[in-house]
């Protein structure tokens, strides 16, 4: 009996190690605030590459713990307005950034890729500042996110077999994102996606301003070329390359 008990305890400890196998200071956002919605795009096919990126072994938002606690505080504030954060990307392994670079140089321009990138050749995306060779995501200090109106119909689901309009088109024509209409889709490399773009409606401007204000109250700074991208100053510059794995293995 004693041997069996020891074996069971050891199994539990091993399971806990596997579930928490992250560098010190990192955590799964679900373990900090499970109410925050997640749609981790680079773990699937609904992204500009059209497949999971290297290092995304699970559709999980991994964050620096202090970042996660700030997101939890923002979520608690937004919940009073029947709103929720929705995460598109959090920590990004450095190998995924290298995967993006290889994709940009592969000499192909598919229709699915143009849905995200209607205005520029993809070889220009790094030079124009839409993708960085040293991503703040890899430091754990950057996030891609949006807002969800919990009172709205959020039942729209991406269909990989359907042809959608490009990311600058009206929300009803582009791929569904089950979130508020910010004027463009996520990861839209177009001037309309710039944080202060003049070519959006007053309602879209209000949503952008609400998100920026909520994030700013916890110290996050918005990137001028992407309404969805926020960073937390002071996290550090060291890039990490550990893969994102399921929380429980």
N, C-alpha and C positions, 0 to 999 in steps of 0.2 A: 504493500500500500504506500509506504514512504517513498519507494523508488518511483512509483507511478505519479505521485504528487510532485516530486522533483522534476520529472519529465514534463508534466503539464505546465509548471511554472516556467521552465526553460523555454517551452514552445511559445508561451505568451510573451516572454521577454524578446525572443527572436522576432515575433510578429510585430511588436512595437518598434523594434529597431528598423525593420523594413518599412513600416508605415511612416517613419520619421527620418528617413535617410536623406536629409537635406543638410547643406552646410550650416554652421552656426549662424544664427541671425535670420535665417529664412524659414518660412512656414507656408503651409497650404492655406489659401484664403478661406476655404470652406471650414477650416478648423478655428478661424477667428470670427467669421460672420457668414454662416450658411445661407442667410437671406439674400445676399448679394448675388444677382443673376450672373451666370457665366456662359459665354458663347466664344470659346477660345478658337479663333478662326484658323490658326496655323497648325492645329491638330487634325484638320479635316481638309476637304477639297474646296470649300467656299472661300477662296482667297486668290490673290493675283497670280500665284504660282500654279494653282489648280490641283494641289496635292498636299499632304502633310509635309511640313518642313523637318529637316533633320533635327533631332533632339526633342521633338514633341511626341513622346510616347504616351501621353495622356492629355485629355482636354481639361487641364487643371490650371488655375491661376496660382502661381507661386510668387510670393512677395517677401520683401524684407519685413520683419515683424513690426517695425515701427510704421511702415507704410500701411500694412494691414490694419493696424489699430486706428490710424487716421481714416482709412476707408470706412471702418466700422462706425466712427463718429459721424462721418458724412451721411452714411446710410441711415443712421438713426434720425438725423435732421430731415432727410428727404422723405422718410416714411410718414412724417406728419403731414406731408402734402400728397400722400398716396403715390409717391414716386420711388423708384429704385435705381441704383447703379446697375449697369450691365457691363461686364468686363469682356473685351475682345482680345487683349494680350497683356501679359504682365512681365515677369522675368522671361527673357528670351535667351536660350543658349547661344554662345558665340558661333557654334557650328551652324545654327540656323541663319545667322547673318552671312556666313560664308556661302551657304546654300542660296541665299537671295542674290549674292554677287554672281555666282555661277549662272543662275537663271537669267540675270540681266545681260549676260554676255553670250548666251547660247545661239543667237542669231535667228530666233523664231519670234513671231508676233501673232499669236492666235486670237480668235474672236473672243474667247473667254478672258484672255488677258486684257484685251482692249476694253472690256467692260469696266475694269478698274482704272485703266490708264488710257482715256480717250484722246488726250491732247499731246502727249510727248512720246518719243521713242523710248523704250524701256532702258536702252543703254544710257540715257541721260538722267535717269532717276537718282543716281548717287550724286552726280555733279550738281543737280538742281536742289538737293537737300531733302528729297522725299524718303530716301533710305540712306542710312549712315553705315560706313564700314566699321566704326566703333559705336555701337548702339548703347544708349543709356539704359535700354531694356536689359542688356546683359549685365549691368551693374546692380540690377534690382531697384533702380531709382526712377524708372519710367513705366507708364501705364497707358493703354489705349482703352477708352471706355465711352459709354453714352448713358442716356437716361431712358427708363421705361415708365410710361404712365400706366399704373396698375389698374386704372379704371377703364382703359381702352381695350379694344380687341387686339390681342397680341398673338393670335393664333396662326399668323402667316409663317410658313415653313419654306425654306429654300429647296427647290427642286433641281437637282443637277442635270436633269434631262430637258429642262425648259430654257428657252432663249429669252433673256432679259435685256432691257435697254441699259445703256451705260449708266454709270454711277452719278452722273450729273442730272439725269432726267427726273421728272416727278416721281414721288414715292410709289405711286400705284403702278408705274411702269418698270421700275428697277427691282432688283432682287429684294424680297421681303427681309426685314431685319428685326421685326417684332419689338420696335422701340420708337421713340418719338422721331419726328421728321426734322432732322438737322440741316436739310437742304441738299445734302449728298449722302451717298452711302459711305460706309466705313472703308478706309484705305483708298479713297478716291484721289488720285494724283492729278488734281485740277485746281485752278485758281479759285473755283467756286467753293472748294473745301478749305481755303485759307480762313483762319479764325475770324478775320474782320472783312470777309468778302462782302461787297456791296450788292451782289446779284442774288441775294436770298430774300425771302418774304419777311415781313415783320414778325410773324409767328415763329418762323425758324430762327430769327435773330433772338427772340425772347428765350427760346430753349437753349441756345448756345450761351447766352449771357447767364442764364440760371445755372448751367453746369459749371461755367468758369467761376462764378461767384461762390458756389458751394465748395468747389475744390480749393479755391484761394483761401477760404477761411481756415483750412488746415495746412496751408503753406505750399500747395501745389501750383506750378506755373504752367500755363498753356503754351504750346508750340505754335508759332504764328502761321505755319503752313498746313496744320492739321487740327481741326476743331476737336478731335478725339484724343489727342496726345498730351499727356501731362507728366511733368517730372517733379521730383522733390529735391531741391538743392541740398548739397552737403552729404549725399549718400556715399560718395567716393567714385573713383574712376576705374577701379579694377574690374575687368570683365570676367564673368564666370562662364563655364562651359559644361556644367553638370546637366544631364538630361532631365526632362520633366517626365516622371513616372507616376503610375497610379498611386493614390494615397495608401491603399492597402494591397499588398502583393502576396 
